[in-house]
Amino acid sequence: MNKITLEPFFYWYIAAWFSLCVTAIVLCMRDPASFSFTSPQYRRFLGVPWKLVTFAIAATAMTVVAPYTGDPTWDYVDAAFMSILTFAGAPWVVGTLYLFARRKEGGKQLYVAFCLWMFSASWSYDIYLVFRDGAYPLTWFANIFASSVLYISAGLLWSLDWRPGRGTTFSFLESDWPAASATSVFTKLFWVALPFFVIGVGSILYFFI
């Protein structure tokens, strides 16, 4: 680990987002029933076979190619842990954002969703590189937008569902969200899922081009 040298702004920035994250953790610990991502139901929702398989493929691809993209901030470590954080949290985050917009979730769920999103797509990446390189990454601001596109796309992908009588839908549109998918047959979802795969592959190819 290199000696850490930061500009004053980044000390304040780290303190601010660290405080936000601690507050989010406290909210979840005080009232876990209000946050469905802590429930066994959500774990079953993520444990559908096609989701596990596509996560394994995506995470392996992201991790293996990371050191060869020409981006010095992207290595095996941050590619791996950001992939895991995305799979674990992004479906709940996109569902919560939608339900908040429909006034079916409250401000504390939105707050926790925002912190989980930013920690997964930005702050975890930032702090890892601070300890690895000894400085705040120059790419920190651009990464918020680039990683957020992948994060939201992944959340939408792993929220796909197929229901008898409704066909392909997003699970957060259903009243029993986050119930496990009604089907594990990925062929029913493939054509709707394809654009989200294209976004992911395109994002990786962008670094090579």
Phi and psi restraints in degrees (value plus and minus 20) as a CYANA .aco file:
   2 ASN   PHI     -99.7   -59.7
   2 ASN   PSI     138.0   178.0
   3 LYS   PHI     -82.5   -42.5
   3 LYS   PSI     112.8   152.8
   4 ILE   PHI    -107.5   -67.5
   4 ILE   PSI     103.8   143.8
   5 THR   PHI    -151.3  -111.3
   5 THR   PSI      95.5   135.5
   6 LEU   PHI    -143.7  -103.7
   6 LEU   PSI     129.2   169.2
   7 GLU   PHI     -90.3   -50.3
   7 GLU   PSI     132.2   172.2
   8 PRO   PHI     -72.0   -32.0
   8 PRO   PSI     -58.3   -18.3
   9 PHE   PHI     -75.1   -35.1
   9 PHE   PSI     -60.3   -20.3
  10 PHE   PHI     -94.3   -54.3
  10 PHE   PSI     -46.9    -6.9
  11 TYR   PHI     -83.0   -43.0
  11 TYR   PSI     -63.4   -23.4
  12 TRP   PHI     -86.9   -46.9
  12 TRP   PSI     -59.6   -19.6
  13 TYR   PHI     -84.6   -44.6
  13 TYR   PSI     -65.6   -25.6
  14 ILE   PHI     -82.1   -42.1
  14 ILE   PSI     -63.9   -23.9
  15 ALA   PHI     -80.8   -40.8
  15 ALA   PSI     -58.5   -18.5
  16 ALA   PHI     -87.3   -47.3
  16 ALA   PSI     -70.6   -30.6
  17 TRP   PHI     -94.4   -54.4
  17 TRP   PSI     -47.2    -7.2
  18 PHE   PHI     -84.3   -44.3
  18 PHE   PSI     -62.6   -22.6
  19 SER   PHI     -83.7   -43.7
  19 SER   PSI     -61.0   -21.0
  20 LEU   PHI     -80.0   -40.0
  20 LEU   PSI     -63.5   -23.5
  21 CYS   PHI     -87.9   -47.9
  21 CYS   PSI     -61.2   -21.2
  22 VAL   PHI     -82.2   -42.2
  22 VAL   PSI     -62.7   -22.7
  23 THR   PHI     -82.0   -42.0
  23 THR   PSI     -60.8   -20.8
  24 ALA   PHI     -82.6   -42.6
  24 ALA   PSI     -61.6   -21.6
  25 ILE   PHI     -83.5   -43.5
  25 ILE   PSI     -62.4   -22.4
  26 VAL   PHI     -81.9   -41.9
  26 VAL   PSI     -63.6   -23.6
  27 LEU   PHI     -78.7   -38.7
  27 LEU   PSI     -63.6   -23.6
  28 CYS   PHI     -87.0   -47.0
  28 CYS   PSI     -58.9   -18.9
  29 MET   PHI     -90.5   -50.5
  29 MET   PSI     -54.9   -14.9
  30 ARG   PHI     -94.9   -54.9
  30 ARG   PSI     -50.5   -10.5
  31 ASP   PHI    -164.8  -124.8
  31 ASP   PSI      46.0    86.0
  32 PRO   PHI     -81.9   -41.9
  32 PRO   PSI     -46.2    -6.2
  33 ALA   PHI     -85.1   -45.1
  33 ALA   PSI     -40.5    -0.5
  34 SER   PHI    -103.2   -63.2
  34 SER   PSI     -24.5    15.5
  35 PHE   PHI    -146.5  -106.5
  35 PHE   PSI      80.5   120.5
  36 SER   PHI     -86.4   -46.4
  36 SER   PSI     -37.1     2.9
  37 PHE   PHI     -89.4   -49.4
  37 PHE   PSI     -31.4     8.6
  38 THR   PHI    -109.5   -69.5
  38 THR   PSI     -21.9    18.1
  39 SER   PHI    -112.5   -72.5
  39 SER   PSI     135.2   175.2
  40 PRO   PHI     -78.9   -38.9
  40 PRO   PSI     -51.9   -11.9
  41 GLN   PHI     -79.8   -39.8
  41 GLN   PSI     -61.4   -21.4
  42 TYR   PHI     -88.7   -48.7
  42 TYR   PSI     -56.5   -16.5
  43 ARG   PHI     -84.6   -44.6
  43 ARG   PSI     -58.5   -18.5
  44 ARG   PHI     -86.7   -46.7
  44 ARG   PSI     -56.5   -16.5
  45 PHE   PHI     -78.9   -38.9
  45 PHE   PSI     -62.5   -22.5
  46 LEU   PHI     -97.1   -57.1
  46 LEU   PSI     -42.2    -2.2
  47 GLY   PHI    -103.3   -63.3
  47 GLY   PSI     -12.8    27.2
  48 VAL   PHI     -82.2   -42.2
  48 VAL   PSI     113.9   153.9
  49 PRO   PHI     -71.5   -31.5
  49 PRO   PSI     -64.7   -24.7
  50 TRP   PHI     -85.5   -45.5
  50 TRP   PSI     -50.4   -10.4
  51 LYS   PHI     -90.1   -50.1
  51 LYS   PSI     -62.6   -22.6
  52 LEU   PHI     -84.1   -44.1
  52 LEU   PSI     -60.0   -20.0
  53 VAL   PHI     -88.0   -48.0
  53 VAL   PSI     -66.8   -26.8
  54 THR   PHI     -87.4   -47.4
  54 THR   PSI     -53.7   -13.7
  55 PHE   PHI     -83.8   -43.8
  55 PHE   PSI     -65.4   -25.4
  56 ALA   PHI     -80.6   -40.6
  56 ALA   PSI     -61.8   -21.8
  57 ILE   PHI     -85.6   -45.6
  57 ILE   PSI     -67.8   -27.8
  58 ALA   PHI     -85.0   -45.0
  58 ALA   PSI     -64.9   -24.9
  59 ALA   PHI     -85.5   -45.5
  59 ALA   PSI     -61.1   -21.1
  60 THR   PHI     -83.7   -43.7
  60 THR   PSI     -64.6   -24.6
  61 ALA   PHI     -82.6   -42.6
  61 ALA   PSI     -66.4   -26.4
  62 MET   PHI     -81.4   -41.4
  62 MET   PSI     -62.1   -22.1
  63 THR   PHI     -91.4   -51.4
  63 THR   PSI     -62.2   -22.2
  64 VAL   PHI     -86.4   -46.4
  64 VAL   PSI     -61.5   -21.5
  65 VAL   PHI    -104.3   -64.3
  65 VAL   PSI     -33.9     6.1
  66 ALA   PHI     -70.1   -30.1
  66 ALA   PSI     -69.9   -29.9
  67 PRO   PHI     -90.1   -50.1
  67 PRO   PSI     -29.9    10.1
  68 TYR   PHI    -125.4   -85.4
  68 TYR   PSI     -11.5    28.5
  69 THR   PHI    -104.6   -64.6
  69 THR   PSI     -33.7     6.3
  70 GLY   PHI      68.4   108.4
  70 GLY   PSI     -21.8    18.2
  71 ASP   PHI    -115.9   -75.9
  71 ASP   PSI      90.7   130.7
  72 PRO   PHI     -87.6   -47.6
  72 PRO   PSI     -34.5     5.5
  73 THR   PHI    -106.3   -66.3
  73 THR   PSI     -25.7    14.3
  74 TRP   PHI    -130.3   -90.3
  74 TRP   PSI      94.6   134.6
  75 ASP   PHI    -153.0  -113.0
  75 ASP   PSI    -194.6  -154.6
  76 TYR   PHI     -78.8   -38.8
  76 TYR   PSI     -57.4   -17.4
  77 VAL   PHI     -90.1   -50.1
  77 VAL   PSI     -76.4   -36.4
  78 ASP   PHI     -89.9   -49.9
  78 ASP   PSI     -50.8   -10.8
  79 ALA   PHI     -82.5   -42.5
  79 ALA   PSI     -59.4   -19.4
  80 ALA   PHI     -91.0   -51.0
  80 ALA   PSI     -70.6   -30.6
  81 PHE   PHI     -92.7   -52.7
  81 PHE   PSI     -49.4    -9.4
  82 MET   PHI     -90.3   -50.3
  82 MET   PSI     -53.0   -13.0
  83 SER   PHI     -83.8   -43.8
  83 SER   PSI     -64.2   -24.2
  84 ILE   PHI     -85.2   -45.2
  84 ILE   PSI     -65.5   -25.5
  85 LEU   PHI     -81.9   -41.9
  85 LEU   PSI     -57.6   -17.6
  86 THR   PHI     -85.1   -45.1
  86 THR   PSI     -68.3   -28.3
  87 PHE   PHI     -81.6   -41.6
  87 PHE   PSI     -61.7   -21.7
  88 ALA   PHI     -90.6   -50.6
  88 ALA   PSI     -53.1   -13.1
  89 GLY   PHI    -135.8   -95.8
  89 GLY   PSI     -48.8    -8.8
  90 ALA   PHI     -80.6   -40.6
  90 ALA   PSI     -61.0   -21.0
  91 PRO   PHI     -81.2   -41.2
  91 PRO   PSI     -58.8   -18.8
  92 TRP   PHI     -88.8   -48.8
  92 TRP   PSI     -59.2   -19.2
  93 VAL   PHI     -82.7   -42.7
  93 VAL   PSI     -68.8   -28.8
  94 VAL   PHI     -86.1   -46.1
  94 VAL   PSI     -56.0   -16.0
  95 GLY   PHI     -84.9   -44.9
  95 GLY   PSI     -60.8   -20.8
  96 THR   PHI     -87.3   -47.3
  96 THR   PSI     -61.0   -21.0
  97 LEU   PHI     -80.1   -40.1
  97 LEU   PSI     -63.0   -23.0
  98 TYR   PHI     -84.2   -44.2
  98 TYR   PSI     -66.8   -26.8
  99 LEU   PHI     -87.8   -47.8
  99 LEU   PSI     -53.0   -13.0
 100 PHE   PHI     -85.6   -45.6
 100 PHE   PSI     -61.6   -21.6
 101 ALA   PHI     -81.9   -41.9
 101 ALA   PSI     -49.6    -9.6
 102 ARG   PHI    -110.8   -70.8
 102 ARG   PSI     -13.4    26.6
 103 ARG   PHI      41.8    81.8
 103 ARG   PSI      13.6    53.6
 104 LYS   PHI    -126.7   -86.7
 104 LYS   PSI     -25.5    14.5
 105 GLU   PHI    -150.6  -110.6
 105 GLU   PSI     135.2   175.2
 106 GLY   PHI    -118.9   -78.9
 106 GLY   PSI    -194.6  -154.6
 107 GLY   PHI     -85.5   -45.5
 107 GLY   PSI     -54.9   -14.9
 108 LYS   PHI     -90.9   -50.9
 108 LYS   PSI     -52.6   -12.6
 109 GLN   PHI     -88.0   -48.0
 109 GLN   PSI     -60.5   -20.5
 110 LEU   PHI     -82.2   -42.2
 110 LEU   PSI     -62.0   -22.0
 111 TYR   PHI     -80.5   -40.5
 111 TYR   PSI     -68.0   -28.0
 112 VAL   PHI     -86.0   -46.0
 112 VAL   PSI     -59.0   -19.0
 113 ALA   PHI     -81.8   -41.8
 113 ALA   PSI     -62.2   -22.2
 114 PHE   PHI     -81.9   -41.9
 114 PHE   PSI     -65.7   -25.7
 115 CYS   PHI     -84.2   -44.2
 115 CYS   PSI     -61.9   -21.9
 116 LEU   PHI     -84.2   -44.2
 116 LEU   PSI     -62.1   -22.1
 117 TRP   PHI     -80.0   -40.0
 117 TRP   PSI     -73.1   -33.1
 118 MET   PHI     -87.6   -47.6
 118 MET   PSI     -57.2   -17.2
 119 PHE   PHI     -85.3   -45.3
 119 PHE   PSI     -62.3   -22.3
 120 SER   PHI     -89.5   -49.5
 120 SER   PSI     -62.4   -22.4
 121 ALA   PHI    -112.2   -72.2
 121 ALA   PSI     -37.0     3.0
 122 SER   PHI    -159.2  -119.2
 122 SER   PSI     -81.3   -41.3
 123 TRP   PHI     -87.0   -47.0
 123 TRP   PSI     -55.7   -15.7
 124 SER   PHI     -86.1   -46.1
 124 SER   PSI     -59.3   -19.3
 125 TYR   PHI     -82.1   -42.1
 125 TYR   PSI     -65.6   -25.6
 126 ASP   PHI     -79.9   -39.9
 126 ASP   PSI     -72.3   -32.3
 127 ILE   PHI     -90.2   -50.2
 127 ILE   PSI     -51.8   -11.8
 128 TYR   PHI     -80.8   -40.8
 128 TYR   PSI     -64.7   -24.7
 129 LEU   PHI     -92.2   -52.2
 129 LEU   PSI     -49.3    -9.3
 130 VAL   PHI     -80.5   -40.5
 130 VAL   PSI     -66.3   -26.3
 131 PHE   PHI     -93.3   -53.3
 131 PHE   PSI     -52.2   -12.2
 132 ARG   PHI     -93.8   -53.8
 132 ARG   PSI     -63.7   -23.7
 133 ASP   PHI    -127.7   -87.7
 133 ASP   PSI     -35.0     5.0
 134 GLY   PHI      63.5   103.5
 134 GLY   PSI     -11.0    29.0
 135 ALA   PHI    -169.8  -129.8
 135 ALA   PSI     135.8   175.8
 136 TYR   PHI     -91.9   -51.9
 136 TYR   PSI     114.3   154.3
 137 PRO   PHI     -83.5   -43.5
 137 PRO   PSI     117.1   157.1
 138 LEU   PHI     -83.5   -43.5
 138 LEU   PSI     -41.9    -1.9
 139 THR   PHI    -108.8   -68.8
 139 THR   PSI     -12.3    27.7
 140 TRP   PHI     -79.0   -39.0
 140 TRP   PSI     -62.3   -22.3
 141 PHE   PHI     -94.0   -54.0
 141 PHE   PSI     -66.3   -26.3
 142 ALA   PHI     -82.3   -42.3
 142 ALA   PSI     -54.5   -14.5
 143 ASN   PHI     -84.2   -44.2
 143 ASN   PSI     -50.9   -10.9
 144 ILE   PHI     -75.1   -35.1
 144 ILE   PSI     -65.7   -25.7
 145 PHE   PHI     -96.8   -56.8
 145 PHE   PSI     -63.9   -23.9
 146 ALA   PHI     -83.8   -43.8
 146 ALA   PSI     -67.4   -27.4
 147 SER   PHI     -90.9   -50.9
 147 SER   PSI     -51.2   -11.2
 148 SER   PHI     -86.7   -46.7
 148 SER   PSI     -54.5   -14.5
 149 VAL   PHI     -80.7   -40.7
 149 VAL   PSI     -66.8   -26.8
 150 LEU   PHI     -85.3   -45.3
 150 LEU   PSI     -59.6   -19.6
 151 TYR   PHI     -83.4   -43.4
 151 TYR   PSI     -69.6   -29.6
 152 ILE   PHI     -86.8   -46.8
 152 ILE   PSI     -60.0   -20.0
 153 SER   PHI     -81.2   -41.2
 153 SER   PSI     -63.4   -23.4
 154 ALA   PHI     -84.7   -44.7
 154 ALA   PSI     -60.6   -20.6
 155 GLY   PHI     -81.5   -41.5
 155 GLY   PSI     -60.1   -20.1
 156 LEU   PHI     -88.6   -48.6
 156 LEU   PSI     -61.9   -21.9
 157 LEU   PHI     -77.6   -37.6
 157 LEU   PSI     -71.9   -31.9
 158 TRP   PHI    -100.7   -60.7
 158 TRP   PSI     -16.0    24.0
 159 SER   PHI    -119.0   -79.0
 159 SER   PSI     -24.2    15.8
 160 LEU   PHI     -83.9   -43.9
 160 LEU   PSI     126.7   166.7
 161 ASP   PHI    -170.6  -130.6
 161 ASP   PSI     141.0   181.0
 162 TRP   PHI    -148.5  -108.5
 162 TRP   PSI     105.7   145.7
 163 ARG   PHI    -142.0  -102.0
 163 ARG   PSI     114.8   154.8
 164 PRO   PHI     -76.5   -36.5
 164 PRO   PSI     111.9   151.9
 165 GLY   PHI      67.3   107.3
 165 GLY   PSI     -37.9     2.1
 166 ARG   PHI    -135.8   -95.8
 166 ARG   PSI     -46.5    -6.5
 167 GLY   PHI      58.8    98.8
 167 GLY   PSI    -170.4  -130.4
 168 THR   PHI     -94.2   -54.2
 168 THR   PSI     113.4   153.4
 169 THR   PHI    -169.9  -129.9
 169 THR   PSI    -200.0  -160.0
 170 PHE   PHI    -120.2   -80.2
 170 PHE   PSI     116.2   156.2
 171 SER   PHI     -81.0   -41.0
 171 SER   PSI     -49.7    -9.7
 172 PHE   PHI     -94.1   -54.1
 172 PHE   PSI     -26.2    13.8
 173 LEU   PHI    -103.5   -63.5
 173 LEU   PSI     -29.7    10.3
 174 GLU   PHI    -115.5   -75.5
 174 GLU   PSI     130.4   170.4
 175 SER   PHI     -89.0   -49.0
 175 SER   PSI     -40.3    -0.3
 176 ASP   PHI    -118.0   -78.0
 176 ASP   PSI      -7.1    32.9
 177 TRP   PHI     -76.6   -36.6
 177 TRP   PSI     118.4   158.4
 178 PRO   PHI    -118.5   -78.5
 178 PRO   PSI      46.4    86.4
 179 ALA   PHI     -86.3   -46.3
 179 ALA   PSI     133.7   173.7
 180 ALA   PHI     -82.9   -42.9
 180 ALA   PSI     131.6   171.6
 181 SER   PHI     -76.9   -36.9
 181 SER   PSI     124.8   164.8
 182 ALA   PHI     -94.9   -54.9
 182 ALA   PSI     -35.7     4.3
 183 THR   PHI    -162.6  -122.6
 183 THR   PSI     127.6   167.6
 184 SER   PHI    -126.7   -86.7
 184 SER   PSI     -10.5    29.5
 185 VAL   PHI    -104.7   -64.7
 185 VAL   PSI      82.0   122.0
 186 PHE   PHI     -88.3   -48.3
 186 PHE   PSI     -43.5    -3.5
 187 THR   PHI     -80.8   -40.8
 187 THR   PSI     -45.8    -5.8
 188 LYS   PHI     -91.2   -51.2
 188 LYS   PSI     -39.7     0.3
 189 LEU   PHI    -129.3   -89.3
 189 LEU   PSI     -28.9    11.1
 190 PHE   PHI     -75.0   -35.0
 190 PHE   PSI     -70.6   -30.6
 191 TRP   PHI     -88.6   -48.6
 191 TRP   PSI     -50.2   -10.2
 192 VAL   PHI     -95.4   -55.4
 192 VAL   PSI     -54.0   -14.0
 193 ALA   PHI     -93.7   -53.7
 193 ALA   PSI     -45.4    -5.4
 194 LEU   PHI     -74.4   -34.4
 194 LEU   PSI     -65.5   -25.5
 195 PRO   PHI     -78.6   -38.6
 195 PRO   PSI     -53.2   -13.2
 196 PHE   PHI     -91.2   -51.2
 196 PHE   PSI     -54.0   -14.0
 197 PHE   PHI     -86.3   -46.3
 197 PHE   PSI     -60.1   -20.1
 198 VAL   PHI     -81.2   -41.2
 198 VAL   PSI     -61.4   -21.4
 199 ILE   PHI     -80.9   -40.9
 199 ILE   PSI     -64.3   -24.3
 200 GLY   PHI     -84.4   -44.4
 200 GLY   PSI     -67.7   -27.7
 201 VAL   PHI     -84.6   -44.6
 201 VAL   PSI     -60.5   -20.5
 202 GLY   PHI     -82.5   -42.5
 202 GLY   PSI     -57.2   -17.2
 203 SER   PHI     -85.7   -45.7
 203 SER   PSI     -57.9   -17.9
 204 ILE   PHI     -89.3   -49.3
 204 ILE   PSI     -64.9   -24.9
 205 LEU   PHI     -84.2   -44.2
 205 LEU   PSI     -49.2    -9.2
 206 TYR   PHI     -76.3   -36.3
 206 TYR   PSI     -59.4   -19.4
 207 PHE   PHI     -88.1   -48.1
 207 PHE   PSI     -53.1   -13.1
 208 PHE   PHI     -94.6   -54.6
 208 PHE   PSI     -54.3   -14.3
